[in-house]
Amino acid sequence: MKTIYNECLGNSELIYTAFCEKDTDTNKNVYGIMVRDNLTNTEAILHSFTSHREAAIDFIETLVRNIVHPDFVNDVAEDYLLS
């Protein structure tokens, strides 16, 4: 896993990370998302979120703008992918 984009809010309370990893089936780069809340010690990880680097970064920026906590990342991701 290689970090490609990282944002922090609230003195590192919330950490938003886009990362690159190899897809085991296709051996191509795919991009995932991780959101960590250091106050509650919770995190959400979306592996193989997209095959496009720009889409992963755009999604992280959407999460940051809306101050999304780990519990809601899946719901926001679903809406994001459907739009």
Contact map, one row per residue, 1 for C-alpha under 8 A:
11100000000000000011100000000000000000000000000000000000000000000000000000000000000
11110000000000000011100000000000000000000000000000000000000000000000000000000000000
11111100000000001111000000000000000000000000000000000000000000000000000000000000000
01111100000000001111000000000000000000000000000000000000000000000000000000000000000
00111110000000001110000000000000000000000000000000000000100000000000000000000000000
00111111000000111100000000000000000000000000000000000000000000000000000000000000000
00001111100000111000000000000000000000000000000000000000000100010000000000000000000
00000111111111110000000000000000000000000000000000000000000000000000000000000000000
00000011111111100000000000000000000000000000000000000000000000010000000000000000000
00000001111111000000000000000000000000000000000000000000000000000000000000000000000
00000001111111000000000000000000000000000000000000000000000000000000000000000000000
00000001111111100000000000000000000001000000000000000000000000000000000000000000000
00000001111111100000000000000000000011100000000000000000000000000000000000000000000
00000001111111110000000000000000001111000000000000000000000000000000100000000000000
00000111100111111000000000000000011111000000000000000000000000000000000000000000000
00000111000001111100000000000000111100000000000000000000000100110000000000000000000
00111110000000111110000000000000111000000000000000000000000100000000000000000000000
00111100000000011111000000000011110000000000000000000001100100000000000000000000000
11111000000000001111100000000011110000000000000000000000000000000000000000000000000
11110000000000000111110000001111000000000000000000000000000000000000000000000000000
11000000000000000011111000001111000000000000000000000000000000000000000000000000000
00000000000000000001111100111100000000000000000000000000000000000000000000000000000
00000000000000000000111111111100000000000000000100000000000000000000000000000000000
00000000000000000000011111110000000000000000000000000000000000000000000000000000000
00000000000000000000001111100000000000000000000000000000000000000000000000000000000
00000000000000000000001111110000000000000000000000000000000000000000000000000000000
00000000000000000000011111111000000000000000000000000000000000000000000000000000000
00000000000000000000011101111100000000000000000000000000000000000000000000000000000
00000000000000000001111000111110000000000000000000100000000000000000000000000000000
00000000000000000001111000011111000000000000000111111000000000000000000000000000000
00000000000000000111100000001111100000000000001111111001000000000000000000000000000
00000000000000000111100000000111110000000000111111000001000000000000000000000000000
00000000000000011110000000000011111000000001111010000001000100000000000000000000000
00000000000000111110000000000001111100000011110000000000000000000000000000000000000
00000000000001111000000000000000111110000011100000000000000000000000110010000000000
00000000000001110000000000000000011111001111000000000000000000000000110000000000000
00000000000011100000000000000000001111111110000000000000000000000000110000000000000
00000000000111100000000000000000000111111100000000000000000000000000000000000000000
00000000000010000000000000000000000011111000000000000000000000000000000000000000000
00000000000000000000000000000000000011111100000000000000000000000000000000000000000
00000000000000000000000000000000000111111110000000000000000000000000000000000000000
00000000000000000000000000000000000111011111000000000000000000000000010000000000000
00000000000000000000000000000000011110001111100000000000000000000000011000000000000
00000000000000000000000000000000111100000111110000000000000000000000011011000000000
00000000000000000000000000000001111000000011111000000000000000000000000000000000000
00000000000000000000000000000001110000000001111110000000000000000000000001000000000
00000000000000000000000000000011100000000000111110000000000000000000000000000000000
00000000000000000000001000000111000000000000011111100000000000000000000000000000000
00000000000000000000000000000111100000000000011111100001000000000000000000000000000
00000000000000000000000000000111000000000000000111111011000000000000000000000000000
00000000000000000000000000001110000000000000000111111000000000000000000000000000000
00000000000000000000000000000110000000000000000001111111000000000000000000000000000
00000000000000000000000000000110000000000000000001111111100000000000000000000000000
00000000000000000000000000000000000000000000000000011111110000000000000000000000000
00000000000000000000000000000000000000000000000001011111111000000000000000000000000
00000000000000000100000000000011100000000000000011011111111100000000000000000000000
00001000000000000100000000000000000000000000000000001111111110000000000000000000000
00000000000000000000000000000000000000000000000000000111111111000000000000000000000
00000000000000000000000000000000000000000000000000000011111111100000000000001001000
00000010000000011100000000000000100000000000000000000001111111110000000000000000000
00000000000000000000000000000000000000000000000000000000111111111000000000000000000
00000000000000000000000000000000000000000000000000000000011111111100000000000000000
00000000000000010000000000000000000000000000000000000000001111111111000010000000000
00000010100000010000000000000000000000000000000000000000000111111111000000000000000
00000000000000000000000000000000000000000000000000000000000011111110000000000000000
00000000000000000000000000000000000000000000000000000000000001111111000000000000000
00000000000000000000000000000000000000000000000000000000000000111111100000000000000
00000000000000000000000000000000000000000000000000000000000000110111110110000000000
00000000000001000000000000000000001110000000000000000000000000000011111110000000000
00000000000000000000000000000000001110000111000000000000000000000001111110000000000
00000000000000000000000000000000000000000011000000000000000000000000111111000000000
00000000000000000000000000000000000000000000000000000000000000000001111111110000000
00000000000000000000000000000000001000000001000000000000000000100001111111111000000
00000000000000000000000000000000000000000001010000000000000000000000001111111100000
00000000000000000000000000000000000000000000000000000000000000000000000111111110000
00000000000000000000000000000000000000000000000000000000000000000000000111111111000
00000000000000000000000000000000000000000000000000000000001000000000000011111111100
00000000000000000000000000000000000000000000000000000000000000000000000001111111110
00000000000000000000000000000000000000000000000000000000000000000000000000111111111
00000000000000000000000000000000000000000000000000000000001000000000000000011111111
00000000000000000000000000000000000000000000000000000000000000000000000000001111111
00000000000000000000000000000000000000000000000000000000000000000000000000000111111
00000000000000000000000000000000000000000000000000000000000000000000000000000011111
